[in-house]
């Protein structure tokens, strides 16, 4: 089910900065990928869709169940 909701940009940006500090040096994460992941974490999503291996790896390390999609 899809639910329309307003995101908290300040919280998501802060979370993305934290993710960047913890993962960019070792995984080469990109800013928009981290922002996508940060919103998923803020919304407490059950699943995370990604076609990017780096992004998916970070999502798994953050406790999300990743569903890989073809790009």
C-alpha contacts under 8 A as a table, 3 or more apart, distances in Angstrom:
res1	aa1	res2	aa2	distance
7	X	12	X	7.81
7	X	39	X	7.30
7	X	43	X	7.97
8	X	11	X	5.46
8	X	12	X	6.15
9	X	12	X	5.02
9	X	13	X	5.89
10	X	13	X	5.24
10	X	14	X	6.16
11	X	14	X	5.14
11	X	15	X	6.13
11	X	42	X	7.60
12	X	15	X	5.01
12	X	16	X	6.02
12	X	35	X	6.68
12	X	38	X	5.28
12	X	39	X	5.50
12	X	42	X	6.55
13	X	16	X	4.94
13	X	17	X	6.16
13	X	35	X	6.63
13	X	38	X	7.36
14	X	17	X	5.15
14	X	18	X	6.37
15	X	18	X	5.03
15	X	19	X	6.15
15	X	35	X	7.97
15	X	38	X	5.62
16	X	19	X	4.95
16	X	20	X	6.03
16	X	31	X	7.62
16	X	34	X	5.31
16	X	35	X	5.23
16	X	37	X	7.57
16	X	38	X	5.27
17	X	20	X	4.97
17	X	21	X	6.25
18	X	21	X	5.14
18	X	22	X	6.34
19	X	22	X	5.17
19	X	23	X	5.86
19	X	24	X	7.63
19	X	34	X	6.68
19	X	38	X	7.73
20	X	23	X	5.29
20	X	24	X	5.01
20	X	29	X	7.08
20	X	31	X	7.61
20	X	34	X	6.96
21	X	24	X	6.33
21	X	25	X	7.69
22	X	25	X	7.57
23	X	26	X	5.62
23	X	27	X	5.68
23	X	28	X	7.26
23	X	29	X	6.65
23	X	58	X	7.16
24	X	27	X	5.26
24	X	28	X	4.64
24	X	29	X	4.71
24	X	30	X	7.40
25	X	28	X	5.82
25	X	29	X	7.86
27	X	54	X	6.27
27	X	58	X	7.91
28	X	54	X	7.26
29	X	33	X	6.88
29	X	34	X	6.84
29	X	54	X	6.40
29	X	55	X	6.70
30	X	33	X	5.37
30	X	34	X	6.29
31	X	34	X	5.15
31	X	35	X	6.22
32	X	35	X	4.91
32	X	36	X	6.10
33	X	36	X	5.13
33	X	37	X	6.27
33	X	55	X	6.16
34	X	37	X	4.98
34	X	38	X	5.91
34	X	55	X	7.32
35	X	38	X	4.86
35	X	39	X	6.24
36	X	39	X	5.44
36	X	40	X	6.47
37	X	40	X	5.05
37	X	41	X	6.28
37	X	48	X	7.93
37	X	55	X	7.66
37	X	59	X	6.71
38	X	41	X	5.12
38	X	42	X	6.10
39	X	42	X	4.90
39	X	43	X	6.03
40	X	43	X	5.21
40	X	44	X	6.10
40	X	45	X	5.40
40	X	48	X	7.03
41	X	44	X	4.91
41	X	45	X	6.32
42	X	45	X	7.88
45	X	48	X	7.01
45	X	64	X	7.78
46	X	64	X	6.90
46	X	65	X	6.83
47	X	64	X	6.24
47	X	65	X	5.06
47	X	66	X	5.80
47	X	67	X	6.81
48	X	56	X	8.00
48	X	59	X	7.38
48	X	64	X	6.44
48	X	65	X	6.09
48	X	66	X	4.74
48	X	67	X	5.99
49	X	66	X	5.88
49	X	67	X	4.92
49	X	68	X	5.96
49	X	69	X	6.58
50	X	53	X	7.71
50	X	55	X	7.03
50	X	56	X	6.05
50	X	66	X	7.09
50	X	67	X	6.53
50	X	68	X	5.30
50	X	69	X	5.78
51	X	56	X	7.57
51	X	68	X	5.55
51	X	69	X	4.90
51	X	70	X	5.69
51	X	71	X	5.64
52	X	55	X	5.36
52	X	56	X	6.04
53	X	56	X	5.03
53	X	57	X	6.01
54	X	57	X	5.17
54	X	58	X	6.42
55	X	58	X	5.26
55	X	59	X	6.20
56	X	59	X	4.96
56	X	60	X	6.18
56	X	66	X	6.30
56	X	68	X	7.73
57	X	60	X	5.21
57	X	61	X	6.28
58	X	61	X	5.02
58	X	62	X	6.20
59	X	62	X	5.03
59	X	63	X	6.47
59	X	64	X	5.38
59	X	65	X	7.50
59	X	66	X	6.93
60	X	63	X	5.11
60	X	64	X	5.08
60	X	65	X	6.23
60	X	66	X	6.56
61	X	64	X	7.44
